[in-house]
Amino acid sequence: MIFEMKSGVYGVFSSSAHTTWIFPFERVEIYGEHISIFNDEMEAVTYCVGLNVPVEKRDFSTLPIEDRWGYT
């Protein structure tokens, strides 16, 4: 899908499942001007908000599945 934002900037969304049997099977990636964020299944989120900024990773793999997948 291609999205046009109010500012005129375009965004692209692409998703695919089970294209490989290497974990993660599903992943969403979002990129901007020197910014990126992506997830590995519902296990972790990795992001970086600029040049020369450390990459942050939040690991949710130890949470109960109800919390990890947003059911609570």
CHARMM-style PDB file with segment names, atoms N, HN, CA, C and O in Angstrom:
ATOM      1  N   MET     1       0.839  -1.169   0.000  1.00  0.00      PROA
ATOM      2  CA  MET     1       0.000   0.000   0.000  1.00  0.00      PROA
ATOM      3  C   MET     1       0.884   1.232   0.000  1.00  0.00      PROA
ATOM      4  O   MET     1       1.958   1.237   0.600  1.00  0.00      PROA
ATOM      5  N   ILE     2       0.433   2.260  -0.667  1.00  0.00      PROA
ATOM      6  HN  ILE     2      -0.440   2.255  -1.154  1.00  0.00      PROA
ATOM      7  CA  ILE     2       1.120   3.540  -0.659  1.00  0.00      PROA
ATOM      8  C   ILE     2       0.207   4.551   0.023  1.00  0.00      PROA
ATOM      9  O   ILE     2      -0.960   4.694  -0.343  1.00  0.00      PROA
ATOM     10  N   PHE     3       0.745   5.248   1.013  1.00  0.00      PROA
ATOM     11  HN  PHE     3       1.693   5.132   1.311  1.00  0.00      PROA
ATOM     12  CA  PHE     3      -0.006   6.245   1.754  1.00  0.00      PROA
ATOM     13  C   PHE     3       0.538   7.625   1.432  1.00  0.00      PROA
ATOM     14  O   PHE     3       1.751   7.801   1.322  1.00  0.00      PROA
ATOM     15  N   GLU     4      -0.343   8.608   1.279  1.00  0.00      PROA
ATOM     16  HN  GLU     4      -1.329   8.465   1.369  1.00  0.00      PROA
ATOM     17  CA  GLU     4       0.089   9.988   1.153  1.00  0.00      PROA
ATOM     18  C   GLU     4      -0.302  10.710   2.437  1.00  0.00      PROA
ATOM     19  O   GLU     4      -1.479  10.761   2.794  1.00  0.00      PROA
ATOM     20  N   MET     5       0.685  11.266   3.126  1.00  0.00      PROA
ATOM     21  HN  MET     5       1.641  11.225   2.836  1.00  0.00      PROA
ATOM     22  CA  MET     5       0.449  11.952   4.385  1.00  0.00      PROA
ATOM     23  C   MET     5      -0.049  13.379   4.111  1.00  0.00      PROA
ATOM     24  O   MET     5       0.059  13.874   2.990  1.00  0.00      PROA
ATOM     25  N   LYS     6      -0.591  14.026   5.134  1.00  0.00      PROA
ATOM     26  HN  LYS     6      -0.679  13.623   6.045  1.00  0.00      PROA
ATOM     27  CA  LYS     6      -1.072  15.400   4.987  1.00  0.00      PROA
ATOM     28  C   LYS     6       0.021  16.334   4.493  1.00  0.00      PROA
ATOM     29  O   LYS     6      -0.256  17.306   3.789  1.00  0.00      PROA
ATOM     30  N   SER     7       1.260  16.042   4.860  1.00  0.00      PROA
ATOM     31  HN  SER     7       1.486  15.253   5.431  1.00  0.00      PROA
ATOM     32  CA  SER     7       2.385  16.897   4.459  1.00  0.00      PROA
ATOM     33  C   SER     7       2.799  16.676   3.008  1.00  0.00      PROA
ATOM     34  O   SER     7       3.643  17.411   2.493  1.00  0.00      PROA
ATOM     35  N   GLY     8       2.219  15.673   2.336  1.00  0.00      PROA
ATOM     36  HN  GLY     8       1.534  15.076   2.754  1.00  0.00      PROA
ATOM     37  CA  GLY     8       2.599  15.350   0.965  1.00  0.00      PROA
ATOM     38  C   GLY     8       3.645  14.250   0.870  1.00  0.00      PROA
ATOM     39  O   GLY     8       3.968  13.792  -0.226  1.00  0.00      PROA
ATOM     40  N   VAL     9       4.176  13.823   2.011  1.00  0.00      PROA
ATOM     41  HN  VAL     9       3.914  14.194   2.901  1.00  0.00      PROA
ATOM     42  CA  VAL     9       5.162  12.742   2.039  1.00  0.00      PROA
ATOM     43  C   VAL     9       4.440  11.417   1.809  1.00  0.00      PROA
ATOM     44  O   VAL     9       3.334  11.210   2.308  1.00  0.00      PROA
ATOM     45  N   TYR    10       5.071  10.527   1.053  1.00  0.00      PROA
ATOM     46  HN  TYR    10       5.970  10.695   0.648  1.00  0.00      PROA
ATOM     47  CA  TYR    10       4.498   9.211   0.792  1.00  0.00      PROA
ATOM     48  C   TYR    10       5.098   8.171   1.719  1.00  0.00      PROA
ATOM     49  O   TYR    10       6.273   8.248   2.080  1.00  0.00      PROA
ATOM     50  N   GLY    11       4.292   7.211   2.095  1.00  0.00      PROA
ATOM     51  HN  GLY    11       3.338   7.149   1.801  1.00  0.00      PROA
ATOM     52  CA  GLY    11       4.742   6.064   2.874  1.00  0.00      PROA
ATOM     53  C   GLY    11       4.318   4.795   2.164  1.00  0.00      PROA
ATOM     54  O   GLY    11       3.287   4.762   1.491  1.00  0.00      PROA
ATOM     55  N   VAL    12       5.111   3.760   2.314  1.00  0.00      PROA
ATOM     56  HN  VAL    12       5.949   3.786   2.860  1.00  0.00      PROA
ATOM     57  CA  VAL    12       4.814   2.476   1.684  1.00  0.00      PROA
ATOM     58  C   VAL    12       4.711   1.421   2.768  1.00  0.00      PROA
ATOM     59  O   VAL    12       5.550   1.369   3.668  1.00  0.00      PROA
ATOM     60  N   PHE    13       3.696   0.585   2.692  1.00  0.00      PROA
ATOM     61  HN  PHE    13       3.015   0.628   1.961  1.00  0.00      PROA
ATOM     62  CA  PHE    13       3.506  -0.521   3.631  1.00  0.00      PROA
ATOM     63  C   PHE    13       3.507  -1.811   2.835  1.00  0.00      PROA
ATOM     64  O   PHE    13       2.759  -1.965   1.870  1.00  0.00      PROA
ATOM     65  N   SER    14       4.347  -2.724   3.249  1.00  0.00      PROA
ATOM     66  HN  SER    14       4.955  -2.599   4.033  1.00  0.00      PROA
ATOM     67  CA  SER    14       4.417  -4.026   2.600  1.00  0.00      PROA
ATOM     68  C   SER    14       4.517  -5.079   3.684  1.00  0.00      PROA
ATOM     69  O   SER    14       5.295  -4.927   4.626  1.00  0.00      PROA
ATOM     70  N   SER    15       3.753  -6.129   3.567  1.00  0.00      PROA
ATOM     71  HN  SER    15       3.121  -6.253   2.802  1.00  0.00      PROA
ATOM     72  CA  SER    15       3.784  -7.188   4.562  1.00  0.00      PROA
ATOM     73  C   SER    15       3.705  -8.535   3.869  1.00  0.00      PROA
ATOM     74  O   SER    15       3.009  -8.699   2.867  1.00  0.00      PROA
ATOM     75  N   SER    16       4.417  -9.476   4.409  1.00  0.00      PROA
ATOM     76  HN  SER    16       4.983  -9.343   5.223  1.00  0.00      PROA
ATOM     77  CA  SER    16       4.420 -10.816   3.852  1.00  0.00      PROA
ATOM     78  C   SER    16       4.581 -11.805   4.995  1.00  0.00      PROA
ATOM     79  O   SER    16       5.332 -11.553   5.937  1.00  0.00      PROA
ATOM     80  N   ALA    17       3.894 -12.906   4.917  1.00  0.00      PROA
ATOM     81  HN  ALA    17       3.284 -13.111   4.152  1.00  0.00      PROA
ATOM     82  CA  ALA    17       3.996 -13.929   5.954  1.00  0.00      PROA
ATOM     83  C   ALA    17       4.433 -15.242   5.333  1.00  0.00      PROA
ATOM     84  O   ALA    17       4.053 -15.573   4.210  1.00  0.00      PROA
ATOM     85  N   HSD    18       5.219 -15.967   6.064  1.00  0.00      PROA
ATOM     86  HN  HSD    18       5.528 -15.697   6.976  1.00  0.00      PROA
ATOM     87  CA  HSD    18       5.672 -17.306   5.671  1.00  0.00      PROA
ATOM     88  C   HSD    18       6.398 -17.312   4.333  1.00  0.00      PROA
ATOM     89  O   HSD    18       6.235 -18.238   3.538  1.00  0.00      PROA
ATOM     90  N   THR    19       7.199 -16.280   4.082  1.00  0.00      PROA
ATOM     91  HN  THR    19       7.332 -15.528   4.728  1.00  0.00      PROA
ATOM     92  CA  THR    19       8.000 -16.281   2.863  1.00  0.00      PROA
ATOM     93  C   THR    19       9.264 -17.103   3.057  1.00  0.00      PROA
ATOM     94  O   THR    19       9.908 -17.513   2.091  1.00  0.00      PROA
ATOM     95  N   THR    20       9.605 -17.334   4.296  1.00  0.00      PROA
ATOM     96  HN  THR    20       9.082 -17.001   5.080  1.00  0.00      PROA
ATOM     97  CA  THR    20      10.757 -18.167   4.621  1.00  0.00      PROA
ATOM     98  C   THR    20      10.467 -18.848   5.951  1.00  0.00      PROA
ATOM     99  O   THR    20       9.572 -18.425   6.683  1.00  0.00      PROA
ATOM    100  N   TRP    21      11.186 -19.857   6.254  1.00  0.00      PROA
ATOM    101  HN  TRP    21      11.913 -20.201   5.659  1.00  0.00      PROA
ATOM    102  CA  TRP    21      11.013 -20.523   7.542  1.00  0.00      PROA
ATOM    103  C   TRP    21      12.112 -20.120   8.506  1.00  0.00      PROA
ATOM    104  O   TRP    21      12.386 -20.829   9.474  1.00  0.00      PROA
ATOM    105  N   ILE    22      12.743 -18.981   8.244  1.00  0.00      PROA
ATOM    106  HN  ILE    22      12.521 -18.406   7.457  1.00  0.00      PROA
ATOM    107  CA  ILE    22      13.740 -18.424   9.144  1.00  0.00      PROA
ATOM    108  C   ILE    22      13.052 -17.354   9.986  1.00  0.00      PROA
ATOM    109  O   ILE    22      12.392 -16.470   9.438  1.00  0.00      PROA
ATOM    110  N   PHE    23      13.195 -17.421  11.301  1.00  0.00      PROA
ATOM    111  HN  PHE    23      13.730 -18.139  11.746  1.00  0.00      PROA
ATOM    112  CA  PHE    23      12.572 -16.452  12.194  1.00  0.00      PROA
ATOM    113  C   PHE    23      13.169 -15.075  11.947  1.00  0.00      PROA
ATOM    114  O   PHE    23      14.386 -15.006  11.776  1.00  0.00      PROA
ATOM    115  N   PRO    24      12.447 -14.004  11.914  1.00  0.00      PROA
ATOM    116  CA  PRO    24      11.015 -13.893  12.109  1.00  0.00      PROA
ATOM    117  C   PRO    24      10.255 -14.206  10.823  1.00  0.00      PROA
ATOM    118  O   PRO    24      10.703 -13.874   9.726  1.00  0.00      PROA
ATOM    119  N   PHE    25       9.123 -14.837  10.973  1.00  0.00      PROA
ATOM    120  HN  PHE    25       8.759 -15.107  11.864  1.00  0.00      PROA
ATOM    121  CA  PHE    25       8.287 -15.179   9.820  1.00  0.00      PROA
ATOM    122  C   PHE    25       7.543 -13.954   9.310  1.00  0.00      PROA
ATOM    123  O   PHE    25       7.315 -13.821   8.108  1.00  0.00      PROA
ATOM    124  N   GLU    26       7.168 -13.072  10.206  1.00  0.00      PROA
ATOM    125  HN  GLU    26       7.353 -13.181  11.183  1.00  0.00      PROA
ATOM    126  CA  GLU    26       6.439 -11.852   9.847  1.00  0.00      PROA
ATOM    127  C   GLU    26       7.193 -10.650  10.399  1.00  0.00      PROA
ATOM    128  O   GLU    26       7.705 -10.677  11.519  1.00  0.00      PROA
ATOM    129  N   ARG    27       7.249  -9.608   9.602  1.00  0.00      PROA
ATOM    130  HN  ARG    27       6.833  -9.586   8.693  1.00  0.00      PROA
ATOM    131  CA  ARG    27       7.987  -8.421  10.009  1.00  0.00      PROA
ATOM    132  C   ARG    27       7.380  -7.197   9.333  1.00  0.00      PROA
ATOM    133  O   ARG    27       6.982  -7.256   8.169  1.00  0.00      PROA
ATOM    134  N   VAL    28       7.312  -6.093  10.062  1.00  0.00      PROA
ATOM    135  HN  VAL    28       7.635  -6.045  11.007  1.00  0.00      PROA
ATOM    136  CA  VAL    28       6.889  -4.817   9.512  1.00  0.00      PROA
ATOM    137  C   VAL    28       8.051  -3.850   9.704  1.00  0.00      PROA
ATOM    138  O   VAL    28       8.618  -3.754  10.792  1.00  0.00      PROA
ATOM    139  N   GLU    29       8.396  -3.138   8.641  1.00  0.00      PROA
ATOM    140  HN  GLU    29       7.935  -3.216   7.757  1.00  0.00      PROA
ATOM    141  CA  GLU    29       9.484  -2.159   8.695  1.00  0.00      PROA
ATOM    142  C   GLU    29       8.951  -0.803   8.249  1.00  0.00      PROA
ATOM    143  O   GLU    29       8.221  -0.710   7.262  1.00  0.00      PROA
ATOM    144  N   ILE    30       9.318   0.246   8.980  1.00  0.00      PROA
ATOM    145  HN  ILE    30       9.911   0.170   9.782  1.00  0.00      PROA
ATOM    146  CA  ILE    30       8.921   1.605   8.644  1.00  0.00      PROA
ATOM    147  C   ILE    30      10.191   2.446   8.592  1.00  0.00      PROA
ATOM    148  O   ILE    30      11.006   2.421   9.514  1.00  0.00      PROA
ATOM    149  N   TYR    31      10.346   3.189   7.501  1.00  0.00      PROA
ATOM    150  HN  TYR    31       9.684   3.209   6.752  1.00  0.00      PROA
ATOM    151  CA  TYR    31      11.529   4.022   7.313  1.00  0.00      PROA
ATOM    152  C   TYR    31      11.118   5.462   7.083  1.00  0.00      PROA
ATOM    153  O   TYR    31      10.092   5.736   6.461  1.00  0.00      PROA
ATOM    154  N   GLY    32      11.919   6.371   7.586  1.00  0.00      PROA
ATOM    155  HN  GLY    32      12.753   6.148   8.092  1.00  0.00      PROA
ATOM    156  CA  GLY    32      11.724   7.792   7.354  1.00  0.00      PROA
ATOM    157  C   GLY    32      13.076   8.429   7.125  1.00  0.00      PROA
ATOM    158  O   GLY    32      14.060   7.734   6.874  1.00  0.00      PROA
ATOM    159  N   GLU    33      13.131   9.734   7.210  1.00  0.00      PROA
ATOM    160  HN  GLU    33      12.332  10.299   7.414  1.00  0.00      PROA
ATOM    161  CA  GLU    33      14.385  10.436   6.998  1.00  0.00      PROA
ATOM    162  C   GLU    33      15.302  10.190   8.198  1.00  0.00      PROA
ATOM    163  O   GLU    33      15.144  10.815   9.247  1.00  0.00      PROA
ATOM    164  N   HSD    34      16.247   9.288   8.039  1.00  0.00      PROA
ATOM    165  HN  HSD    34      16.375   8.780   7.187  1.00  0.00      PROA
ATOM    166  CA  HSD    34      17.191   8.878   9.087  1.00  0.00      PROA
ATOM    167  C   HSD    34      16.499   8.245  10.285  1.00  0.00      PROA
ATOM    168  O   HSD    34      17.026   8.276  11.397  1.00  0.00      PROA
ATOM    169  N   ILE    35      15.329   7.676  10.065  1.00  0.00      PROA
ATOM    170  HN  ILE    35      14.901   7.651   9.161  1.00  0.00      PROA
ATOM    171  CA  ILE    35      14.577   7.017  11.136  1.00  0.00      PROA
ATOM    172  C   ILE    35      14.105   5.667  10.625  1.00  0.00      PROA
ATOM    173  O   ILE    35      13.688   5.552   9.473  1.00  0.00      PROA
ATOM    174  N   SER    36      14.166   4.646  11.468  1.00  0.00      PROA
ATOM    175  HN  SER    36      14.504   4.740  12.404  1.00  0.00      PROA
ATOM    176  CA  SER    36      13.602   3.347  11.090  1.00  0.00      PROA
ATOM    177  C   SER    36      13.093   2.643  12.342  1.00  0.00      PROA
ATOM    178  O   SER    36      13.589   2.847  13.449  1.00  0.00      PROA
ATOM    179  N   ILE    37      12.093   1.815  12.121  1.00  0.00      PROA
ATOM    180  HN  ILE    37      11.690   1.649  11.221  1.00  0.00      PROA
ATOM    181  CA  ILE    37      11.532   0.990  13.184  1.00  0.00      PROA
ATOM    182  C   ILE    37      11.047  -0.298  12.545  1.00  0.00      PROA
ATOM    183  O   ILE    37      10.467  -0.274  11.459  1.00  0.00      PROA
ATOM    184  N   PHE    38      11.279  -1.416  13.205  1.00  0.00      PROA
ATOM    185  HN  PHE    38      11.751  -1.435  14.087  1.00  0.00      PROA
ATOM    186  CA  PHE    38      10.767  -2.686  12.704  1.00  0.00      PROA
ATOM    187  C   PHE    38      10.530  -3.643  13.855  1.00  0.00      PROA
ATOM    188  O   PHE    38      11.083  -3.491  14.944  1.00  0.00      PROA
ATOM    189  N   ASN    39       9.697  -4.629  13.585  1.00  0.00      PROA
ATOM    190  HN  ASN    39       9.248  -4.752  12.700  1.00  0.00      PROA
ATOM    191  CA  ASN    39       9.400  -5.625  14.604  1.00  0.00      PROA
ATOM    192  C   ASN    39       9.801  -7.009  14.110  1.00  0.00      PROA
ATOM    193  O   ASN    39       9.852  -7.263  12.907  1.00  0.00      PROA
ATOM    194  N   ASP    40      10.078  -7.880  15.038  1.00  0.00      PROA
ATOM    195  HN  ASP    40      10.036  -7.674  16.015  1.00  0.00      PROA
ATOM    196  CA  ASP    40      10.327  -9.297  14.772  1.00  0.00      PROA
ATOM    197  C   ASP    40       9.178 -10.063  15.398  1.00  0.00      PROA
ATOM    198  O   ASP    40       9.130 -10.273  16.609  1.00  0.00      PROA
ATOM    199  N   GLU    41       8.238 -10.480  14.528  1.00  0.00      PROA
ATOM    200  HN  GLU    41       8.276 -10.309  13.544  1.00  0.00      PROA
ATOM    201  CA  GLU    41       7.015 -11.105  15.031  1.00  0.00      PROA
ATOM    202  C   GLU    41       6.415 -10.155  16.064  1.00  0.00      PROA
ATOM    203  O   GLU    41       6.390  -8.944  15.844  1.00  0.00      PROA
ATOM    204  N   MET    42       5.946 -10.668  17.155  1.00  0.00      PROA
ATOM    205  HN  MET    42       5.966 -11.652  17.334  1.00  0.00      PROA
ATOM    206  CA  MET    42       5.478  -9.842  18.267  1.00  0.00      PROA
ATOM    207  C   MET    42       6.465  -9.987  19.425  1.00  0.00      PROA
ATOM    208  O   MET    42       6.100  -9.820  20.588  1.00  0.00      PROA
ATOM    209  N   GLU    43       7.705 -10.296  19.095  1.00  0.00      PROA
ATOM    210  HN  GLU    43       8.001 -10.432  18.150  1.00  0.00      PROA
ATOM    211  CA  GLU    43       8.726 -10.584  20.102  1.00  0.00      PROA
ATOM    212  C   GLU    43       9.565  -9.365  20.468  1.00  0.00      PROA
ATOM    213  O   GLU    43       9.955  -9.208  21.625  1.00  0.00      PROA
ATOM    214  N   ALA    44       9.848  -8.497  19.492  1.00  0.00      PROA
ATOM    215  HN  ALA    44       9.531  -8.624  18.552  1.00  0.00      PROA
ATOM    216  CA  ALA    44      10.750  -7.374  19.748  1.00  0.00      PROA
ATOM    217  C   ALA    44      10.478  -6.241  18.769  1.00  0.00      PROA
ATOM    218  O   ALA    44       9.969  -6.456  17.669  1.00  0.00      PROA
ATOM    219  N   VAL    45      10.828  -5.033  19.191  1.00  0.00      PROA
ATOM    220  HN  VAL    45      11.241  -4.859  20.085  1.00  0.00      PROA
ATOM    221  CA  VAL    45      10.763  -3.849  18.338  1.00  0.00      PROA
ATOM    222  C   VAL    45      12.145  -3.197  18.376  1.00  0.00      PROA
ATOM    223  O   VAL    45      12.718  -2.990  19.445  1.00  0.00      PROA
ATOM    224  N   THR    46      12.666  -2.881  17.197  1.00  0.00      PROA
ATOM    225  HN  THR    46      12.200  -3.049  16.329  1.00  0.00      PROA
ATOM    226  CA  THR    46      13.968  -2.226  17.077  1.00  0.00      PROA
ATOM    227  C   THR    46      13.751  -0.892  16.377  1.00  0.00      PROA
ATOM    228  O   THR    46      13.013  -0.811  15.395  1.00  0.00      PROA
ATOM    229  N   TYR    47      14.401   0.164  16.891  1.00  0.00      PROA
ATOM    230  HN  TYR    47      15.000   0.098  17.689  1.00  0.00      PROA
ATOM    231  CA  TYR    47      14.218   1.465  16.262  1.00  0.00      PROA
ATOM    232  C   TYR    47      15.455   2.335  16.432  1.00  0.00      PROA
ATOM    233  O   TYR    47      16.267   2.134  17.335  1.00  0.00      PROA
ATOM    234  N   CYS    48      15.571   3.299  15.543  1.00  0.00      PROA
ATOM    235  HN  CYS    48      14.912   3.463  14.809  1.00  0.00      PROA
ATOM    236  CA  CYS    48      16.627   4.302  15.599  1.00  0.00      PROA
ATOM    237  C   CYS    48      16.024   5.606  15.092  1.00  0.00      PROA
ATOM    238  O   CYS    48      15.387   5.631  14.039  1.00  0.00      PROA
ATOM    239  N   VAL    49      16.224   6.685  15.837  1.00  0.00      PROA
ATOM    240  HN  VAL    49      16.742   6.664  16.692  1.00  0.00      PROA
ATOM    241  CA  VAL    49      15.541   7.937  15.516  1.00  0.00      PROA
ATOM    242  C   VAL    49      16.467   9.007  14.946  1.00  0.00      PROA
ATOM    243  O   VAL    49      16.146  10.193  15.027  1.00  0.00      PROA
ATOM    244  N   GLY    50      17.596   8.624  14.377  1.00  0.00      PROA
ATOM    245  HN  GLY    50      17.857   7.661  14.311  1.00  0.00      PROA
ATOM    246  CA  GLY    50      18.446   9.620  13.742  1.00  0.00      PROA
ATOM    247  C   GLY    50      19.864   9.128  13.529  1.00  0.00      PROA
ATOM    248  O   GLY    50      20.255   8.067  14.015  1.00  0.00      PROA
ATOM    249  N   LEU    51      20.625   9.923  12.793  1.00  0.00      PROA
ATOM    250  HN  LEU    51      20.307  10.785  12.398  1.00  0.00      PROA
ATOM    251  CA  LEU    51      22.032   9.615  12.581  1.00  0.00      PROA
ATOM    252  C   LEU    51      22.799   9.756  13.892  1.00  0.00      PROA
ATOM    253  O   LEU    51      22.471  10.603  14.723  1.00  0.00      PROA
ATOM    254  N   ASN    52      23.808   8.932  14.067  1.00  0.00      PROA
ATOM    255  HN  ASN    52      24.074   8.244  13.392  1.00  0.00      PROA
ATOM    256  CA  ASN    52      24.667   8.979  15.253  1.00  0.00      PROA
ATOM    257  C   ASN    52      23.888   8.810  16.557  1.00  0.00      PROA
ATOM    258  O   ASN    52      24.299   9.303  17.608  1.00  0.00      PROA
ATOM    259  N   VAL    53      22.768   8.112  16.474  1.00  0.00      PROA
ATOM    260  HN  VAL    53      22.434   7.712  15.620  1.00  0.00      PROA
ATOM    261  CA  VAL    53      21.950   7.817  17.649  1.00  0.00      PROA
ATOM    262  C   VAL    53      21.974   6.296  17.840  1.00  0.00      PROA
ATOM    263  O   VAL    53      21.833   5.557  16.866  1.00  0.00      PROA
ATOM    264  N   PRO    54      22.149   5.824  19.061  1.00  0.00      PROA
ATOM    265  CA  PRO    54      22.181   4.374  19.255  1.00  0.00      PROA
ATOM    266  C   PRO    54      20.871   3.698  18.833  1.00  0.00      PROA
ATOM    267  O   PRO    54      19.790   4.267  18.985  1.00  0.00      PROA
ATOM    268  N   VAL    55      20.983   2.506  18.313  1.00  0.00      PROA
ATOM    269  HN  VAL    55      21.861   2.044  18.189  1.00  0.00      PROA
ATOM    270  CA  VAL    55      19.818   1.703  17.966  1.00  0.00      PROA
ATOM    271  C   VAL    55      19.244   1.135  19.260  1.00  0.00      PROA
ATOM    272  O   VAL    55      19.976   0.595  20.090  1.00  0.00      PROA
ATOM    273  N   GLU    56      17.945   1.261  19.422  1.00  0.00      PROA
ATOM    274  HN  GLU    56      17.351   1.700  18.748  1.00  0.00      PROA
ATOM    275  CA  GLU    56      17.260   0.756  20.621  1.00  0.00      PROA
ATOM    276  C   GLU    56      16.500  -0.508  20.256  1.00  0.00      PROA
ATOM    277  O   GLU    56      15.944  -0.602  19.162  1.00  0.00      PROA
ATOM    278  N   LYS    57      16.471  -1.475  21.151  1.00  0.00      PROA
ATOM    279  HN  LYS    57      16.923  -1.399  22.040  1.00  0.00      PROA
ATOM    280  CA  LYS    57      15.688  -2.690  20.938  1.00  0.00      PROA
ATOM    281  C   LYS    57      14.916  -2.987  22.206  1.00  0.00      PROA
ATOM    282  O   LYS    57      15.479  -3.033  23.300  1.00  0.00      PROA
ATOM    283  N   ARG    58      13.621  -3.188  22.044  1.00  0.00      PROA
ATOM    284  HN  ARG    58      13.163  -3.151  21.156  1.00  0.00      PROA
ATOM    285  CA  ARG    58      12.753  -3.561  23.165  1.00  0.00      PROA
ATOM    286  C   ARG    58      12.340  -5.006  22.968  1.00  0.00      PROA
ATOM    287  O   ARG    58      11.743  -5.354  21.950  1.00  0.00      PROA
ATOM    288  N   ASP    59      12.652  -5.836  23.927  1.00  0.00      PROA
ATOM    289  HN  ASP    59      13.137  -5.552  24.755  1.00  0.00      PROA
ATOM    290  CA  ASP    59      12.367  -7.264  23.839  1.00  0.00      PROA
ATOM    291  C   ASP    59      11.117  -7.578  24.664  1.00  0.00      PROA
ATOM    292  O   ASP    59      11.076  -7.309  25.865  1.00  0.00      PROA
ATOM    293  N   PHE    60      10.108  -8.146  24.019  1.00  0.00      PROA
ATOM    294  HN  PHE    60      10.141  -8.365  23.044  1.00  0.00      PROA
ATOM    295  CA  PHE    60       8.862  -8.490  24.688  1.00  0.00      PROA
ATOM    296  C   PHE    60       8.665  -9.995  24.782  1.00  0.00      PROA
ATOM    297  O   PHE    60       7.590 -10.458  25.161  1.00  0.00      PROA
ATOM    298  N   SER    61       9.688 -10.757  24.443  1.00  0.00      PROA
ATOM    299  HN  SER    61      10.562 -10.382  24.135  1.00  0.00      PROA
ATOM    300  CA  SER    61       9.552 -12.218  24.345  1.00  0.00      PROA
ATOM    301  C   SER    61       9.260 -12.887  25.674  1.00  0.00      PROA
ATOM    302  O   SER    61       8.750 -14.008  25.689  1.00  0.00      PROA
ATOM    303  N   THR    62       9.564 -12.242  26.791  1.00  0.00      PROA
ATOM    304  HN  THR    62       9.978 -11.332  26.779  1.00  0.00      PROA
ATOM    305  CA  THR    62       9.325 -12.870  28.090  1.00  0.00      PROA
ATOM    306  C   THR    62       7.940 -12.546  28.660  1.00  0.00      PROA
ATOM    307  O   THR    62       7.541 -13.112  29.678  1.00  0.00      PROA
ATOM    308  N   LEU    63       7.209 -11.642  28.009  1.00  0.00      PROA
ATOM    309  HN  LEU    63       7.532 -11.182  27.182  1.00  0.00      PROA
ATOM    310  CA  LEU    63       5.858 -11.314  28.481  1.00  0.00      PROA
ATOM    311  C   LEU    63       4.893 -12.440  28.144  1.00  0.00      PROA
ATOM    312  O   LEU    63       5.120 -13.181  27.187  1.00  0.00      PROA
ATOM    313  N   PRO    64       3.821 -12.581  28.914  1.00  0.00      PROA
ATOM    314  CA  PRO    64       2.781 -13.541  28.530  1.00  0.00      PROA
ATOM    315  C   PRO    64       2.227 -13.182  27.145  1.00  0.00      PROA
ATOM    316  O   PRO    64       2.174 -12.006  26.785  1.00  0.00      PROA
ATOM    317  N   ILE    65       1.828 -14.160  26.395  1.00  0.00      PROA
ATOM    318  HN  ILE    65       1.871 -15.115  26.687  1.00  0.00      PROA
ATOM    319  CA  ILE    65       1.372 -13.934  25.009  1.00  0.00      PROA
ATOM    320  C   ILE    65       0.215 -12.946  24.939  1.00  0.00      PROA
ATOM    321  O   ILE    65       0.120 -12.195  23.969  1.00  0.00      PROA
ATOM    322  N   GLU    66      -0.669 -12.922  25.938  1.00  0.00      PROA
ATOM    323  HN  GLU    66      -0.592 -13.532  26.727  1.00  0.00      PROA
ATOM    324  CA  GLU    66      -1.788 -11.991  25.944  1.00  0.00      PROA
ATOM    325  C   GLU    66      -1.298 -10.546  25.976  1.00  0.00      PROA
ATOM    326  O   GLU    66      -1.858  -9.684  25.298  1.00  0.00      PROA
ATOM    327  N   ASP    67      -0.253 -10.277  26.763  1.00  0.00      PROA
ATOM    328  HN  ASP    67       0.202 -10.976  27.314  1.00  0.00      PROA
ATOM    329  CA  ASP    67       0.323  -8.939  26.833  1.00  0.00      PROA
ATOM    330  C   ASP    67       1.125  -8.619  25.586  1.00  0.00      PROA
ATOM    331  O   ASP    67       1.029  -7.517  25.045  1.00  0.00      PROA
ATOM    332  N   ARG    68       1.912  -9.574  25.132  1.00  0.00      PROA
ATOM    333  HN  ARG    68       1.990 -10.469  25.571  1.00  0.00      PROA
ATOM    334  CA  ARG    68       2.784  -9.372  23.974  1.00  0.00      PROA
ATOM    335  C   ARG    68       1.975  -9.083  22.721  1.00  0.00      PROA
ATOM    336  O   ARG    68       2.382  -8.252  21.909  1.00  0.00      PROA
ATOM    337  N   TRP    69       0.865  -9.732  22.547  1.00  0.00      PROA
ATOM    338  HN  TRP    69       0.534 -10.407  23.207  1.00  0.00      PROA
ATOM    339  CA  TRP    69       0.061  -9.573  21.335  1.00  0.00      PROA
ATOM    340  C   TRP    69      -1.050  -8.542  21.499  1.00  0.00      PROA
ATOM    341  O   TRP    69      -1.871  -8.370  20.599  1.00  0.00      PROA
ATOM    342  N   GLY    70      -1.083  -7.850  22.647  1.00  0.00      PROA
ATOM    343  HN  GLY    70      -0.416  -7.989  23.378  1.00  0.00      PROA
ATOM    344  CA  GLY    70      -1.989  -6.734  22.828  1.00  0.00      PROA
ATOM    345  C   GLY    70      -3.425  -7.101  23.199  1.00  0.00      PROA
ATOM    346  O   GLY    70      -4.349  -6.327  22.949  1.00  0.00      PROA
ATOM    347  N   TYR    71      -3.611  -8.265  23.789  1.00  0.00      PROA
ATOM    348  HN  TYR    71      -2.861  -8.894  23.993  1.00  0.00      PROA
ATOM    349  CA  TYR    71      -4.965  -8.660  24.175  1.00  0.00      PROA
ATOM    350  C   TYR    71      -5.384  -8.089  25.514  1.00  0.00      PROA
ATOM    351  O   TYR    71      -6.564  -8.138  25.861  1.00  0.00      PROA
ATOM    352  N   THR    72      -4.427  -7.538  26.287  1.00  0.00      PROA
ATOM    353  HN  THR    72      -3.469  -7.498  26.005  1.00  0.00      PROA
ATOM    354  CA  THR    72      -4.784  -6.988  27.603  1.00  0.00      PROA
ATOM    355  C   THR    72      -4.680  -5.486  27.581  1.00  0.00      PROA
ATOM    356  OT1 THR    72      -4.939  -4.833  28.592  1.00  0.00      PROA
TER     357      THR     72
END
